[in-house]
Amino acid sequence: MNLLTIQEAAETTGWSPRMLRYIEQAGLVAAGRSESGYRLYGPEQLQRLRTLRELLNDYGISLTEVGFAQRLRTDAELAAAVQNWFTAEPARPAEVLPSDWLAYEQNKHQNLLEGLAATS
């Protein structure tokens, strides 16, 4: 069976080798491997790459969105957390007075943003 290297697959599909690695890392298309560990692409992978591009074009979505959808399918904890977020109703903490709720939420956001800035 004839197989393509990552460079040949990139030339055939229009995806760059870097994007092909990202697509594989996201679990969207699995390339085979040679005995020496090089990625190899056959007709199955080329079809998946073509239909992935069609999916993106037909629905106006990004590769990141498809990757996230894949994570939702394979990570039960993440799927549950997202589902819980969708169904959660905003609720004022019992220890916070109604008149202080806005300031409380602003403070929580400020702390979150400071934490994000410290990690980047």
Legacy VTK file of the C-alpha trace (Angstrom):
# vtk DataFile Version 3.0
C-alpha trace
ASCII
DATASET POLYDATA
POINTS 120 float
0.000 0.000 0.000
1.342 3.430 -0.900
1.525 5.905 1.940
2.416 9.582 2.026
4.901 11.309 4.303
3.706 14.298 6.280
5.216 16.638 3.668
3.451 14.818 0.831
0.176 14.778 2.773
0.535 18.501 3.413
1.054 19.180 -0.292
-1.951 17.007 -1.181
-4.369 18.379 1.420
-3.351 22.012 1.721
-2.785 21.638 5.472
0.734 22.522 6.593
2.842 19.842 8.285
2.490 21.832 11.505
-1.319 21.791 11.204
-1.290 18.074 10.469
0.633 17.534 13.719
-1.884 19.738 15.574
-4.823 17.838 14.061
-3.254 14.578 15.214
-2.502 15.958 18.690
-6.147 17.061 18.999
-7.204 13.480 18.265
-9.030 14.376 15.048
-6.999 12.304 12.575
-4.561 9.558 13.531
-1.623 9.102 11.182
0.121 5.775 11.008
3.812 5.471 11.795
6.735 3.969 9.935
9.136 1.636 11.722
11.343 4.663 12.331
8.444 6.725 13.739
7.629 8.975 10.784
3.978 9.885 10.229
2.385 8.124 7.267
-0.912 9.038 5.618
-3.059 6.674 3.605
-6.407 7.136 1.866
-8.324 6.884 5.174
-6.408 9.801 6.687
-6.667 11.843 3.496
-10.421 11.303 3.470
-10.685 12.379 7.121
-8.625 15.499 6.391
-10.789 16.349 3.372
-14.044 15.858 5.246
-12.650 17.833 8.192
-12.009 20.793 5.886
-15.532 20.389 4.442
-16.979 20.378 7.975
-15.123 23.581 8.826
-16.236 25.268 5.610
-19.842 24.043 5.686
-20.480 25.158 9.256
-18.134 28.140 9.533
-16.336 26.673 12.529
-12.681 26.527 13.450
-10.339 23.638 13.979
-10.150 24.664 17.639
-13.908 24.243 17.968
-13.800 20.753 16.476
-10.904 19.907 18.774
-12.926 21.101 21.758
-15.917 19.044 20.628
-13.593 16.033 20.524
-12.429 16.780 24.076
-16.064 16.931 25.210
-16.583 13.440 23.750
-13.517 11.931 25.421
-13.207 13.814 28.737
-16.231 13.002 30.898
-15.148 15.398 33.647
-14.888 18.305 31.208
-18.217 17.396 29.593
-19.909 17.356 33.009
-18.342 20.691 33.996
-19.549 22.345 30.780
-23.028 20.839 31.188
-23.160 22.053 34.794
-22.148 25.543 33.689
-24.960 25.635 31.110
-27.586 24.575 33.628
-26.337 26.549 36.646
-28.463 29.486 37.723
-26.687 32.568 39.087
-27.048 32.660 42.856
-25.839 35.181 45.392
-23.688 33.563 48.088
-25.604 33.483 51.372
-22.885 35.437 53.195
-23.034 38.316 50.667
-25.652 41.036 51.117
-27.719 41.861 48.036
-26.274 45.395 48.071
-22.711 43.974 48.025
-23.176 41.314 45.345
-21.971 43.438 42.409
-18.799 44.501 44.262
-18.251 40.887 45.353
-18.408 39.665 41.741
-16.158 42.476 40.539
-13.599 41.507 43.177
-13.778 37.844 42.147
-13.130 38.865 38.529
-10.199 41.038 39.542
-8.650 38.163 41.497
-9.167 35.806 38.552
-7.552 38.240 36.103
-4.591 38.838 38.417
-4.101 35.084 38.733
-4.175 34.667 34.953
-1.682 37.495 34.480
0.671 35.926 37.026
0.698 32.585 35.178
1.346 33.986 31.701
LINES 1 121
120 0 1 2 3 4 5 6 7 8 9 10 11 12 13 14 15 16 17 18 19 20 21 22 23 24 25 26 27 28 29 30 31 32 33 34 35 36 37 38 39 40 41 42 43 44 45 46 47 48 49 50 51 52 53 54 55 56 57 58 59 60 61 62 63 64 65 66 67 68 69 70 71 72 73 74 75 76 77 78 79 80 81 82 83 84 85 86 87 88 89 90 91 92 93 94 95 96 97 98 99 100 101 102 103 104 105 106 107 108 109 110 111 112 113 114 115 116 117 118 119
